[in-house]
């Protein structure tokens, strides 16, 4: 049995060879998320690391990143052990390695995500050919049901955060918790996106597979219920549904995420709006009147925001982001008139990374 979840070198453990005993041992040692695991035997872990070396050039002992708060070294082998536990297959490893690389980036500030009372969890948004290759869901019910890749990749990332970056008993102190801790990995619906997908917007070739990591709070549904008959009506509905006093993106330099259903995206695009113009509209009109904010709440506002708006008329609106381009828009989901608004953690920045080989060249999905 491979104990690849620990920060020390990977060890071989002798555990009674039955499913119940193995799961009881991992649960007792705080190495799971509470759900049953697939036992990370040496053979299963080796199948993962062999695939990575063969396709990406990374060896089992190579370090992908250092994870807070424990500053554990996330080697390919340790990531593989957690992937096995989550139920992944080897073909998912390129995406998982990119996820780990992203959360390890200083701008993402994993320490804040891991140790804060904020209900925040890393949300990977995957773009490019890899989505189809591993059957990541981007349509109906995009975070669950039968999609093994969607569910197990999100879980593998969380287990890696717990076992490599975390210290038992000192993380996951969210006030209520975040259901996304169990399975949070989604793909953009590029087929029904009337604009350029997120990774192309950020400078990557369409054929390059990428992961964008968002420090995401629980999503809030924007239920238009088919009421908006024009693009302008829908823009007003979206803009008025996002700002509220408890949305932290109002009081700092956050990067809120808007997940548009395909029907909403088409209505906006057919109305002549580019993605940049949608961001501009929401930034201009999705504002909270400064006078509506309880004075005590202003103590948590950034000095920059206070300096900009404190001397204005109380009816002057505070935007949900410092500038329009800080708003992130993706298209996702199936038929319906329901979109999602996701506030993000202020001290963390989203980041997009390409899925690459060890030599830095983009990894291409086998045709």
N, C-alpha and C positions, 0 to 999 in steps of 0.2 A: 504494500500500500504506500503510495507516494503522498507525503505531507507537504505538498508544494505550496500550501497557503501560508506557511510560516516565513518569517523574515530571515531566519538562519538558512544555511544551505539545505537544499531539498533532502529529506531523509526518507529512508524506507522503514515503515512501521509494521510491526506484527500485530494484526488485529484479527479477532475471530472471524473466520470467513463466512459470514452470513450478513444479509442486508440489514437486519434489525440491529445487530451489534455494531456494525460500521456506522450506521446513521446515529445511533446513540452516542458513540464515541465522539464523532464530529460535533454533535449538538452540545455535548457536555463540555467540550473545549472551545466553545464560542466560535466555531469555524463555519457556521452555516447561517442562513437567513431564516431558519425555522422550518423551512420546507424540506422534504426528503431530497437527498442528493444521489447522484450516480457515483459510486465509489471510485476515487481517482487512482486506480491501480497503475503500476508502472507501465504496463502495456498500453493502457488507454492514453496516458499522458505522452508516452513515446510516439503514439500515432499522431498526436497533435503536433509535437515538436518536429517530427520528421517531415510532416507536410509543410510546416513553416520554413524549414531549411531548404526543402526541395523547391518551393515556389517563390520564397522571398529572400532566401540567403541568410536568414537569421539562425543562429545556433541556440541551443537550449539555454546556455548560460548567459547569453547576451541580455543586457539591461535595456528595456524599452523606456523606462522612466522611473523617477523617484516619487513615491506617493506619500502625501501628508495625511495625518499629522505625524505618524511614526517615522516618516522618511524611509519607508521600506523600499527595497530595490525590487522593482517589478521586472523580473527576468521572464524570458519567453516560457521557461518551464513552469514557473509559478503561475503565470497567466493561464497556461495550458491546464494546470491542475484545477484551477477554478472554473475553467471552461468545461472540463469534463464533469465536474460536480453539478454544473448548471444544466447539463444535458446537450451541450453543443456537439457538433461534428467538426472534423478538421477544416472543412471548407469555410467555416465561419471565422477562422482565426485571423485572416487579414483585416477584417473589419474590427475585431476585438482589439488587435494590436494598435490600430489607429485610434480607437477609443481611449485606450490607456495612454497613448502618447499625448492625446489632446488634454485629458484631465491632469496630466503631469506638467503641462505648460504653466509657467509662473503667472501668466495673465489670467488663467482660469481660476487660480486661487482655490485649489481643492481644500486647503486647510479650513477656509471659511465655510465651505459647503459641508465638510465632514463634521465640524465641531460646533456649528451654530445652532441656535434654537429655531432658526428659519426652517420652514417646511420646503426645503430645496433639494433637488436631486439632479445629477447630470442627465441631460436629455440628448442622446445622439440622433442627429438627423443625417441619414445616409443618402448620397446622390451617386449617380453614374451606373454603369453596366452591372456592377456587383449586386445591385438590388434585385435584378431579374435572375442573375446567376444563382443566388442563394435563396430566392423566393421570399425576400422581405416584403411584407404587406404594405401597400400604400393606398389601398382603397377602403372598402367597408371595414369597420371595426379594426382600424390599423394598429391597435396595440395588443391584440390578443387572438382568441379562438384557435384555429388549427395551425397558425403560422409558427412553426418551431423556431425558425431563425429569429423572428421578431421577439418572441418570449425569452428564449434562452440566451441570446446575446445581451439583452438588457440585464438579465439575472447574473450572467457571468461577469459583467462589468461591476455590478454591485458587490458580488462576492470578492472580487479582486480588491475593491476599495476597502472592504471590511478586513480581509485577511492579510493584505500586503500593506495597506496604508493605515489601517486602524489599530487601535489598542482596545481590547475587550473591556467593555464597561465605560468607555469614555467618549464614544461617538454615538451617532444616531440619537442625539438629544433633542430632536425636533419637538416642538411643543405638542403637536398632535401626531406627527409622522406624515409620510408621503407614500401613497400607494405605489407610486412609480418606483420605489425601492425594489419592488419585486420583478418588474419587467418594463423597461423603458428604453426602447430603441425603435425608431420609426424611419420610414423612407418617404421622400417627396414623390408625389404623383406627377412625374414629369410628363407622362402621356397626355394628361388633361390640363397641364399648366399652359395658359395662353402666353405667358412671358418666359423669359429665360429662367432656368432653374437656379437654385441658390448657389451651387458651386460655380456655375458659369458667370453669374453676377459677380462672384468674388475672384474672377480671373482664371479659373481652371477650364481646361478643354472639356467639352461635353463628354468625351469618351474616357475622361479620368474619373475614377471613383474616389469619393471623398467622404469624410465624416465632419460634420459641424457639431460642436459640443455646446449646449446651451445650459447655463445654470438656472434651471427651470423650477418655478413654484407650481402648485397644482393648477391645471387649466380651468378657466371659467367659460362656460358655453355662451355664445352669442346666438340667441335663437331669433332669427329674422322671420321664421315661420312663413316664408313666401310673401311677406308684406311689401317688400321693396320692389317696385315695378321698374325703377330706373336706377342707373349707376349712382346718380347723385343721392337718391334716397338711401341706397345701401351704404354709401360712404358716410352719410349722417348717422345711420344706425350703428355702424361699426365704431365711429368716432365717439359717440355718446355712450357706448357700452363699455369702453375701456377705462376711463379715468374714475377714480373714487379715492377717498381719503386713505383707505387701507392699502392702496396699491403703491408699493415702495418706489416704483419707477417714476412716480410723480415728484418725489423729493430728492432726486439725485441723478447721477449719470448712468442710468440703467439702459438696457437694450431689450425692450419688450418684444415678445414674439407674437405674431398674428398668424394663425393657421387657418387659411381660407379653404373652404370646401370648393370643389371644382365648379359648382353652379355659381357660387358667388364670384369666383375668379373670372368666369366667362362673362358674367353680367358687367363687371367692371371693365374688362378688356373690350367687350363689344360696345361699351359706352365711350370708348376712346381713351381710357386711362391706362397709362403705363404703370409699372410697379412703383417707379420713383414718384409718380404723381399721386398714387394712393398713399404712399408714406407721407408726402407733403401735406395732403389733406388731413390725414389723421393727426399729424403733428400740429397743424394750425387749429383744428376744430375739436380734437379730442383732449380738451383741457378742463382742469378743475379750477373754479373761481377761487382766487387766493383768499377771499373773505370767508369762504366756506370751511376753511381748514381751522380746526380748533387751535388756539394759540399754543397750547402745551405741546402739540404735535410738531410745531415748528422747530423744537429743539433738536430734532433728528434730521432736519433738512441740511443739505450741504450749504456751506457759506456762499458758494457761487450762486446757487438758486435763490437764497435769501437776498443777496446783493442785487440780483436782477429783478426780483419781483416784490420785495417787501415795501418799496416806496410807491408802487403803482396803486391805482384804484382797486378796491377790494374785489371788484367784478372782473378784473383782469385775470385771464386764465393762465395756469401753470401747465406747460406741456408735459407729456409722459416720457420724453427723452430730451437730451440736450440738443440734438439736431435730427432732422428727418431721417438721415441715413442710418441712425442708430436703431431704428425700428427694423426688425427682421420679419420678412414675409415669406411663407412657404405655402404651397398648395398641396392639400392632402385630404384623403377621405373619399367617400363614395357619393351617391346621389342624396340630395337633401339640402336644406337651407340652414344648416348649423355650422358655424365656424367657432374657433376657439381663441381666446385671449389668454396669454401666459405672461405673468409678470416674472421678472428675473432678479437675481440677487445683485445688489448694487456693487459690492466689493469684488465681483467676479465678471470677467469679460468673456463673451463667446469667442470661439476660435474654430477655424476650418483647417483641417489637415488632409493632405492627399494620402491615399493608401499606397505606400511605396515599398520597394525592395530595400534591403540593407544598404545598397550602394547609392540610394537616393533617387533612383529612376522610378517613374510611375509603374505600379503593378498593373498589368493588363489581364483581364479575365480571359481564361482559355476559351477559344471559340469552339 
